Amino acid sequence: MLSEFDLITRYFNRPTRHTVLGVGDDAALLALTPGHELAASTDTMVEGVHFFPDVEPDSLGHKALAVNLSDLAAMGATPKWTMLALTIPKADETWLEDFARGFFALAAEHDVDLIGGDTARGPRNICVQIMGEVPHGRALRRDGAKVGDDVWVSGHIGDAAAAVAHLKGDLRLRGSLLAHCLARLNRPAPRVALGRLLVGVANSAIDISDGLIADLGHICERSAVGAAIEFAAVPCSAELMPLRGQALVIRAILTGGDDYELCFTAVAERRSEIEALSGQAGLALTRIGSIVAGEGVEVVDPAGKPMSVKDGGFDHFR
Ligand SMILES: [Mg+2]
């Protein structure tokens, strides 16, 4: 078995681009751009809970970083630095090489430096920390939603949860639909560019990691408001559209996690501006409802009847 030191140098010590001091000392040194705040977040992925044991290590490397980038996207921050704490049962070099390839490909895409981390032996567990910058006082937060705001969603949602339902044997997907949903589950695209464009435009934002209802619910809670959503307006992919009437797919769209799209609110006067941003980001932005007085998220069907959704969110494998 390689020593911990060998592992780190061989796979995870890469040149940095905008870091004072990266891997190799007791701590990394970072210099913030004047006038900016540090945005920091961390996310742990545990085998059997957050990912299937047989998922491609390359995809896992991608996703471990993607879910963290998504949190900074939701703040309107620019990601710059990341740290990786990797617990693995054994030093499988093929696995490490593939994992590092997926991780660093996405890091390069977003110009993020890996500045440190740790490795340990144990049940597979991937903990990534992300840090970035946001202009002072300008971060998108969960507590800024106002009654009357439109509620928007980027891209489309439900594919990742449909893939999980398929992998659990609850839903049968085939061919290109299955490939599409698996790609959305395993290689999510964090909406970093969109998040930055929404600074100064959106009143509040969150990334959809636990499901639309749960995550919009967090905005409602922090902003002390409610939200009214029309199910018919919630965007799902063209691929998933033919199954949209099925109960499991409705659940995937409303409560499925792992989409990593952004949900945000903005005043109605911003509509045309937001539509223009959609072109700039190359990403559909869809208005799905509005912020109302009260609490919680209510979803209505096309007849205007409230839909009951059993789970507030999506609990992965449980
Ligand atoms: Mg989040």
Boltz pocket constraint, residues with backbone or C-beta under 6 A from the ligand:
constraints:
  - pocket:
      binder: B
      contacts: [[A, 67], [A, 70], [A, 71], [A, 74], [A, 206], [A, 207], [A, 209]]
      max_distance: 6.0
